[in-house]
Amino acid sequence: MTKRHEERRADAYRKIQLGGLVIKAGLADLPSNVLLGLLIEGRERTRDPNVFEQFARRGDKEFKA
């Protein structure tokens, strides 16, 4: 397998994982512009370490559910 093929495979796997997270969070039916806005807002909010930790705890809880 070439390095380029391995990189494309890893990229595809990552995108599949991210899509799975969108579905697990119940966001798959949102319009794409709303979903992107939500993700950008979350990215900005996670600059605060307290919010980052809050989101991390919530995500851990959802993964265990």
PDB file as gemmi writes it, atoms N, CA and C in Angstrom:
CRYST1    1.000    1.000    1.000  90.00  90.00  90.00 P 1                      
ATOM      1  N   MET A   1       0.841  -1.173   0.000  1.00  0.00           N  
ATOM      2  CA  MET A   1       0.000   0.000   0.000  1.00  0.00           C  
ATOM      3  C   MET A   1       0.892   1.245   0.000  1.00  0.00           C  
ATOM      4  N   THR A   2       0.577   2.218  -0.843  1.00  0.00           N  
ATOM      5  CA  THR A   2       1.376   3.427  -0.910  1.00  0.00           C  
ATOM      6  C   THR A   2       1.043   4.349   0.249  1.00  0.00           C  
ATOM      7  N   LYS A   3       1.950   5.257   0.519  1.00  0.00           N  
ATOM      8  CA  LYS A   3       1.727   6.219   1.597  1.00  0.00           C  
ATOM      9  C   LYS A   3       0.477   7.051   1.313  1.00  0.00           C  
ATOM     10  N   ARG A   4       0.293   7.443   0.065  1.00  0.00           N  
ATOM     11  CA  ARG A   4      -0.874   8.249  -0.316  1.00  0.00           C  
ATOM     12  C   ARG A   4      -2.170   7.471  -0.057  1.00  0.00           C  
ATOM     13  N   HIS A   5      -2.163   6.190  -0.384  1.00  0.00           N  
ATOM     14  CA  HIS A   5      -3.341   5.349  -0.148  1.00  0.00           C  
ATOM     15  C   HIS A   5      -3.640   5.248   1.345  1.00  0.00           C  
ATOM     16  N   GLU A   6      -2.604   5.070   2.142  1.00  0.00           N  
ATOM     17  CA  GLU A   6      -2.781   4.986   3.600  1.00  0.00           C  
ATOM     18  C   GLU A   6      -3.336   6.289   4.151  1.00  0.00           C  
ATOM     19  N   GLU A   7      -2.858   7.427   3.640  1.00  0.00           N  
ATOM     20  CA  GLU A   7      -3.351   8.727   4.099  1.00  0.00           C  
ATOM     21  C   GLU A   7      -4.823   8.914   3.735  1.00  0.00           C  
ATOM     22  N   ARG A   8      -5.194   8.523   2.523  1.00  0.00           N  
ATOM     23  CA  ARG A   8      -6.587   8.642   2.099  1.00  0.00           C  
ATOM     24  C   ARG A   8      -7.480   7.729   2.931  1.00  0.00           C  
ATOM     25  N   ARG A   9      -6.993   6.543   3.245  1.00  0.00           N  
ATOM     26  CA  ARG A   9      -7.760   5.602   4.061  1.00  0.00           C  
ATOM     27  C   ARG A   9      -7.963   6.163   5.473  1.00  0.00           C  
ATOM     28  N   ALA A  10      -6.904   6.721   6.058  1.00  0.00           N  
ATOM     29  CA  ALA A  10      -7.000   7.308   7.389  1.00  0.00           C  
ATOM     30  C   ALA A  10      -7.955   8.497   7.392  1.00  0.00           C  
ATOM     31  N   ASP A  11      -7.914   9.303   6.330  1.00  0.00           N  
ATOM     32  CA  ASP A  11      -8.807  10.455   6.214  1.00  0.00           C  
ATOM     33  C   ASP A  11     -10.261   9.989   6.122  1.00  0.00           C  
ATOM     34  N   ALA A  12     -10.517   8.975   5.321  1.00  0.00           N  
ATOM     35  CA  ALA A  12     -11.878   8.450   5.189  1.00  0.00           C  
ATOM     36  C   ALA A  12     -12.383   7.896   6.525  1.00  0.00           C  
ATOM     37  N   TYR A  13     -11.528   7.175   7.242  1.00  0.00           N  
ATOM     38  CA  TYR A  13     -11.908   6.615   8.537  1.00  0.00           C  
ATOM     39  C   TYR A  13     -12.256   7.730   9.523  1.00  0.00           C  
ATOM     40  N   ARG A  14     -11.456   8.787   9.535  1.00  0.00           N  
ATOM     41  CA  ARG A  14     -11.710   9.916  10.439  1.00  0.00           C  
ATOM     42  C   ARG A  14     -13.055  10.570  10.125  1.00  0.00           C  
ATOM     43  N   LYS A  15     -13.346  10.733   8.843  1.00  0.00           N  
ATOM     44  CA  LYS A  15     -14.616  11.344   8.454  1.00  0.00           C  
ATOM     45  C   LYS A  15     -15.792  10.464   8.855  1.00  0.00           C  
ATOM     46  N   ILE A  16     -15.636   9.172   8.734  1.00  0.00           N  
ATOM     47  CA  ILE A  16     -16.691   8.246   9.162  1.00  0.00           C  
ATOM     48  C   ILE A  16     -16.913   8.362  10.667  1.00  0.00           C  
ATOM     49  N   GLN A  17     -15.823   8.437  11.418  1.00  0.00           N  
ATOM     50  CA  GLN A  17     -15.941   8.592  12.875  1.00  0.00           C  
ATOM     51  C   GLN A  17     -16.672   9.885  13.230  1.00  0.00           C  
ATOM     52  N   LEU A  18     -16.307  10.976  12.567  1.00  0.00           N  
ATOM     53  CA  LEU A  18     -16.939  12.263  12.858  1.00  0.00           C  
ATOM     54  C   LEU A  18     -18.424  12.240  12.505  1.00  0.00           C  
ATOM     55  N   GLY A  19     -18.760  11.607  11.396  1.00  0.00           N  
ATOM     56  CA  GLY A  19     -20.170  11.458  11.034  1.00  0.00           C  
ATOM     57  C   GLY A  19     -20.925  10.661  12.084  1.00  0.00           C  
ATOM     58  N   GLY A  20     -20.285   9.638  12.610  1.00  0.00           N  
ATOM     59  CA  GLY A  20     -20.901   8.842  13.665  1.00  0.00           C  
ATOM     60  C   GLY A  20     -21.174   9.660  14.915  1.00  0.00           C  
ATOM     61  N   LEU A  21     -20.288  10.570  15.227  1.00  0.00           N  
ATOM     62  CA  LEU A  21     -20.494  11.439  16.389  1.00  0.00           C  
ATOM     63  C   LEU A  21     -21.675  12.378  16.173  1.00  0.00           C  
ATOM     64  N   VAL A  22     -21.801  12.893  14.967  1.00  0.00           N  
ATOM     65  CA  VAL A  22     -22.939  13.760  14.645  1.00  0.00           C  
ATOM     66  C   VAL A  22     -24.241  12.988  14.838  1.00  0.00           C  
ATOM     67  N   ILE A  23     -24.267  11.750  14.381  1.00  0.00           N  
ATOM     68  CA  ILE A  23     -25.460  10.918  14.522  1.00  0.00           C  
ATOM     69  C   ILE A  23     -25.718  10.603  15.991  1.00  0.00           C  
ATOM     70  N   LYS A  24     -24.668  10.213  16.727  1.00  0.00           N  
ATOM     71  CA  LYS A  24     -24.820   9.866  18.145  1.00  0.00           C  
ATOM     72  C   LYS A  24     -25.352  11.055  18.952  1.00  0.00           C  
ATOM     73  N   ALA A  25     -24.946  12.266  18.569  1.00  0.00           N  
ATOM     74  CA  ALA A  25     -25.399  13.462  19.271  1.00  0.00           C  
ATOM     75  C   ALA A  25     -26.818  13.872  18.871  1.00  0.00           C  
ATOM     76  N   GLY A  26     -27.398  13.176  17.897  1.00  0.00           N  
ATOM     77  CA  GLY A  26     -28.757  13.501  17.475  1.00  0.00           C  
ATOM     78  C   GLY A  26     -28.834  14.731  16.599  1.00  0.00           C  
ATOM     79  N   LEU A  27     -27.755  15.026  15.886  1.00  0.00           N  
ATOM     80  CA  LEU A  27     -27.699  16.247  15.084  1.00  0.00           C  
ATOM     81  C   LEU A  27     -27.797  16.007  13.584  1.00  0.00           C  
ATOM     82  N   ALA A  28     -27.965  14.767  13.174  1.00  0.00           N  
ATOM     83  CA  ALA A  28     -27.909  14.424  11.753  1.00  0.00           C  
ATOM     84  C   ALA A  28     -29.019  15.080  10.929  1.00  0.00           C  
ATOM     85  N   ASP A  29     -30.117  15.429  11.545  1.00  0.00           N  
ATOM     86  CA  ASP A  29     -31.237  16.007  10.794  1.00  0.00           C  
ATOM     87  C   ASP A  29     -31.206  17.530  10.726  1.00  0.00           C  
ATOM     88  N   LEU A  30     -30.214  18.127  11.340  1.00  0.00           N  
ATOM     89  CA  LEU A  30     -30.100  19.579  11.266  1.00  0.00           C  
ATOM     90  C   LEU A  30     -29.631  19.999   9.879  1.00  0.00           C  
ATOM     91  N   PRO A  31     -30.072  21.165   9.429  1.00  0.00           N  
ATOM     92  CA  PRO A  31     -29.516  21.690   8.170  1.00  0.00           C  
ATOM     93  C   PRO A  31     -28.008  21.881   8.326  1.00  0.00           C  
ATOM     94  N   SER A  32     -27.275  21.676   7.255  1.00  0.00           N  
ATOM     95  CA  SER A  32     -25.811  21.716   7.342  1.00  0.00           C  
ATOM     96  C   SER A  32     -25.290  23.067   7.818  1.00  0.00           C  
ATOM     97  N   ASN A  33     -25.951  24.160   7.457  1.00  0.00           N  
ATOM     98  CA  ASN A  33     -25.473  25.467   7.919  1.00  0.00           C  
ATOM     99  C   ASN A  33     -25.653  25.624   9.425  1.00  0.00           C  
ATOM    100  N   VAL A  34     -26.711  25.053   9.971  1.00  0.00           N  
ATOM    101  CA  VAL A  34     -26.932  25.103  11.422  1.00  0.00           C  
ATOM    102  C   VAL A  34     -25.892  24.239  12.129  1.00  0.00           C  
ATOM    103  N   LEU A  35     -25.655  23.056  11.602  1.00  0.00           N  
ATOM    104  CA  LEU A  35     -24.663  22.162  12.195  1.00  0.00           C  
ATOM    105  C   LEU A  35     -23.275  22.805  12.195  1.00  0.00           C  
ATOM    106  N   LEU A  36     -22.904  23.417  11.081  1.00  0.00           N  
ATOM    107  CA  LEU A  36     -21.597  24.082  11.019  1.00  0.00           C  
ATOM    108  C   LEU A  36     -21.532  25.228  12.025  1.00  0.00           C  
ATOM    109  N   GLY A  37     -22.589  26.017  12.124  1.00  0.00           N  
ATOM    110  CA  GLY A  37     -22.617  27.105  13.106  1.00  0.00           C  
ATOM    111  C   GLY A  37     -22.485  26.593  14.527  1.00  0.00           C  
ATOM    112  N   LEU A  38     -23.146  25.495  14.817  1.00  0.00           N  
ATOM    113  CA  LEU A  38     -23.076  24.879  16.138  1.00  0.00           C  
ATOM    114  C   LEU A  38     -21.651  24.428  16.453  1.00  0.00           C  
ATOM    115  N   LEU A  39     -21.006  23.801  15.477  1.00  0.00           N  
ATOM    116  CA  LEU A  39     -19.635  23.332  15.677  1.00  0.00           C  
ATOM    117  C   LEU A  39     -18.660  24.490  15.859  1.00  0.00           C  
ATOM    118  N   ILE A  40     -18.839  25.546  15.085  1.00  0.00           N  
ATOM    119  CA  ILE A  40     -17.964  26.718  15.229  1.00  0.00           C  
ATOM    120  C   ILE A  40     -18.160  27.365  16.598  1.00  0.00           C  
ATOM    121  N   GLU A  41     -19.401  27.480  17.028  1.00  0.00           N  
ATOM    122  CA  GLU A  41     -19.686  28.029  18.365  1.00  0.00           C  
ATOM    123  C   GLU A  41     -19.025  27.174  19.443  1.00  0.00           C  
ATOM    124  N   GLY A  42     -19.144  25.856  19.318  1.00  0.00           N  
ATOM    125  CA  GLY A  42     -18.510  24.956  20.281  1.00  0.00           C  
ATOM    126  C   GLY A  42     -16.998  25.104  20.282  1.00  0.00           C  
ATOM    127  N   ARG A  43     -16.402  25.222  19.090  1.00  0.00           N  
ATOM    128  CA  ARG A  43     -14.944  25.415  19.001  1.00  0.00           C  
ATOM    129  C   ARG A  43     -14.526  26.671  19.752  1.00  0.00           C  
ATOM    130  N   GLU A  44     -15.275  27.751  19.552  1.00  0.00           N  
ATOM    131  CA  GLU A  44     -14.947  29.007  20.232  1.00  0.00           C  
ATOM    132  C   GLU A  44     -15.131  28.896  21.742  1.00  0.00           C  
ATOM    133  N   ARG A  45     -16.184  28.225  22.162  1.00  0.00           N  
ATOM    134  CA  ARG A  45     -16.453  28.084  23.595  1.00  0.00           C  
ATOM    135  C   ARG A  45     -15.412  27.220  24.294  1.00  0.00           C  
ATOM    136  N   THR A  46     -14.846  26.230  23.591  1.00  0.00           N  
ATOM    137  CA  THR A  46     -13.870  25.337  24.224  1.00  0.00           C  
ATOM    138  C   THR A  46     -12.521  26.005  24.458  1.00  0.00           C  
ATOM    139  N   ARG A  47     -12.369  27.230  24.035  1.00  0.00           N  
ATOM    140  CA  ARG A  47     -11.140  27.972  24.370  1.00  0.00           C  
ATOM    141  C   ARG A  47     -11.070  28.253  25.872  1.00  0.00           C  
ATOM    142  N   ASP A  48     -12.231  28.255  26.507  1.00  0.00           N  
ATOM    143  CA  ASP A  48     -12.297  28.396  27.966  1.00  0.00           C  
ATOM    144  C   ASP A  48     -12.062  27.007  28.562  1.00  0.00           C  
ATOM    145  N   PRO A  49     -10.981  26.838  29.352  1.00  0.00           N  
ATOM    146  CA  PRO A  49     -10.681  25.506  29.906  1.00  0.00           C  
ATOM    147  C   PRO A  49     -11.819  24.903  30.727  1.00  0.00           C  
ATOM    148  N   ASN A  50     -12.589  25.739  31.409  1.00  0.00           N  
ATOM    149  CA  ASN A  50     -13.716  25.223  32.198  1.00  0.00           C  
ATOM    150  C   ASN A  50     -14.798  24.647  31.299  1.00  0.00           C  
ATOM    151  N   VAL A  51     -15.081  25.325  30.214  1.00  0.00           N  
ATOM    152  CA  VAL A  51     -16.082  24.831  29.263  1.00  0.00           C  
ATOM    153  C   VAL A  51     -15.561  23.562  28.594  1.00  0.00           C  
ATOM    154  N   PHE A  52     -14.275  23.535  28.251  1.00  0.00           N  
ATOM    155  CA  PHE A  52     -13.666  22.345  27.660  1.00  0.00           C  
ATOM    156  C   PHE A  52     -13.871  21.140  28.564  1.00  0.00           C  
ATOM    157  N   GLU A  53     -13.583  21.306  29.838  1.00  0.00           N  
ATOM    158  CA  GLU A  53     -13.751  20.206  30.801  1.00  0.00           C  
ATOM    159  C   GLU A  53     -15.211  19.806  30.943  1.00  0.00           C  
ATOM    160  N   GLN A  54     -16.100  20.772  30.940  1.00  0.00           N  
ATOM    161  CA  GLN A  54     -17.538  20.480  31.027  1.00  0.00           C  
ATOM    162  C   GLN A  54     -17.972  19.637  29.825  1.00  0.00           C  
ATOM    163  N   PHE A  55     -17.549  20.029  28.639  1.00  0.00           N  
ATOM    164  CA  PHE A  55     -17.888  19.266  27.434  1.00  0.00           C  
ATOM    165  C   PHE A  55     -17.270  17.871  27.478  1.00  0.00           C  
ATOM    166  N   ALA A  56     -16.048  17.765  27.973  1.00  0.00           N  
ATOM    167  CA  ALA A  56     -15.372  16.466  28.054  1.00  0.00           C  
ATOM    168  C   ALA A  56     -16.129  15.525  28.990  1.00  0.00           C  
ATOM    169  N   ARG A  57     -16.553  16.026  30.140  1.00  0.00           N  
ATOM    170  CA  ARG A  57     -17.323  15.210  31.088  1.00  0.00           C  
ATOM    171  C   ARG A  57     -18.643  14.759  30.477  1.00  0.00           C  
ATOM    172  N   ARG A  58     -19.306  15.676  29.793  1.00  0.00           N  
ATOM    173  CA  ARG A  58     -20.598  15.350  29.157  1.00  0.00           C  
ATOM    174  C   ARG A  58     -20.410  14.290  28.075  1.00  0.00           C  
ATOM    175  N   GLY A  59     -19.354  14.433  27.278  1.00  0.00           N  
ATOM    176  CA  GLY A  59     -19.077  13.451  26.236  1.00  0.00           C  
ATOM    177  C   GLY A  59     -18.748  12.091  26.825  1.00  0.00           C  
ATOM    178  N   ASP A  60     -17.941  12.060  27.869  1.00  0.00           N  
ATOM    179  CA  ASP A  60     -17.619  10.795  28.533  1.00  0.00           C  
ATOM    180  C   ASP A  60     -18.902  10.109  29.026  1.00  0.00           C  
ATOM    181  N   LYS A  61     -19.778  10.891  29.623  1.00  0.00           N  
ATOM    182  CA  LYS A  61     -21.037  10.343  30.137  1.00  0.00           C  
ATOM    183  C   LYS A  61     -21.873   9.756  28.999  1.00  0.00           C  
ATOM    184  N   GLU A  62     -21.943  10.437  27.867  1.00  0.00           N  
ATOM    185  CA  GLU A  62     -22.733   9.959  26.738  1.00  0.00           C  
ATOM    186  C   GLU A  62     -22.123   8.698  26.122  1.00  0.00           C  
ATOM    187  N   PHE A  63     -20.798   8.608  26.070  1.00  0.00           N  
ATOM    188  CA  PHE A  63     -20.167   7.409  25.545  1.00  0.00           C  
ATOM    189  C   PHE A  63     -20.443   6.196  26.419  1.00  0.00           C  
ATOM    190  N   LYS A  64     -20.562   6.418  27.719  1.00  0.00           N  
ATOM    191  CA  LYS A  64     -20.813   5.313  28.654  1.00  0.00           C  
ATOM    192  C   LYS A  64     -22.287   4.908  28.692  1.00  0.00           C  
ATOM    193  N   ALA A  65     -23.146   5.790  28.210  1.00  0.00           N  
ATOM    194  CA  ALA A  65     -24.605   5.521  28.242  1.00  0.00           C  
ATOM    195  C   ALA A  65     -25.006   4.446  27.242  1.00  0.00           C  
TER     196      ALA A  65                                                      
END                                                                             
